[in-house]
């Protein structure tokens, strides 16, 4: 049986905390926060399916990519790189063919 995405995120949060990887931890916490919102939605029953988690993360990737584009247009490469880093971490949880938003 495959591990649920939410369980994987929780496990990776623990690992990032142990490694004191604050940058990655911030991204993982943002993902967890988005997933927790889904879990409290009407009819969610406190659980988030992998399908719902994937859809939420695709949205997060899209937001990060849009923000990065805006930062680059405003010559803020430092901010753009942070958004791109976050986008990359989030994409690592998406199935390969789904990581590119249409």
C-alpha positions in Angstrom: 0.0 0.0 0.0 1.4 3.4 -0.9 1.9 6.0 1.7 -0.6 8.9 1.7 0.8 12.3 0.6 -0.2 13.8 3.9 1.7 11.2 5.9 4.8 11.7 3.6 4.6 15.5 4.3 4.4 15.0 8.0 7.4 12.6 7.9 9.4 15.0 5.8 8.6 17.8 8.2 10.1 15.7 11.0 13.2 15.1 8.9 13.6 18.7 8.0 13.3 19.7 11.7 16.0 17.2 12.6 18.2 18.5 9.8 17.5 22.1 10.8 16.6 22.8 7.2 14.5 25.9 7.8 14.1 26.8 4.1 12.6 23.4 3.3 10.6 23.3 6.6 8.9 26.6 5.6 7.7 25.1 2.3 6.5 21.8 4.0 4.6 23.7 6.6 2.9 25.8 3.8 1.9 22.5 2.1 0.6 21.1 5.4 -1.4 24.2 6.1 -3.1 24.0 2.7 -3.9 20.3 3.3 -5.2 21.0 6.8 -7.6 23.5 5.3 -8.8 20.9 2.9 -9.3 18.4 5.7 -11.6 20.8 7.5 -13.7 21.5 4.5 -17.3 20.3 4.5 -17.6 16.6 3.8 -13.8 16.1 4.1 -14.2 14.1 7.3 -10.8 15.2 8.5 -9.0 13.4 5.7 -7.5 14.5 2.5 -7.4 12.1 -0.5 -4.2 12.0 -2.5 -6.2 13.4 -5.5 -7.3 16.4 -3.4 -3.8 16.9 -2.1 -2.3 16.8 -5.6 -4.8 19.4 -6.8 -4.0 21.6 -3.9 -0.3 21.3 -4.5 -0.7 22.0 -8.2 -2.4 25.2 -7.2 0.5 26.1 -4.8 3.0 25.4 -7.6 1.1 27.7 -9.9 1.0 30.5 -7.3 4.7 30.2 -6.7 5.5 30.2 -10.4 3.3 33.3 -10.9 4.9 35.1 -8.0 8.4 34.2 -9.3 7.5 35.7 -12.7 6.3 38.9 -11.1 9.5 39.2 -9.0 11.7 38.6 -12.1 9.8 41.3 -14.0 10.5 43.7 -11.1 14.2 42.7 -11.0 13.9 40.9 -7.7 15.8 37.7 -8.5 16.4 37.0 -4.8 12.6 36.8 -4.2 12.0 34.9 -7.5 14.6 32.3 -6.5 12.8 31.7 -3.2 9.5 31.2 -5.0 11.2 28.8 -7.5 12.8 26.8 -4.7 9.4 26.4 -3.0 7.8 25.4 -6.3 10.5 22.8 -6.7 9.9 21.3 -3.3 6.2 21.2 -3.8 6.6 19.6 -7.3 8.6 16.8 -5.7 5.4 15.5 -4.2 3.5 15.5 -7.5 3.4 12.6 -9.9 5.9 13.3 -12.7 3.4 14.0 -15.5 1.3 16.3 -13.3 4.1 18.6 -12.1 3.7 21.0 -15.1 0.5 23.0 -14.9 -1.3 23.4 -18.2 
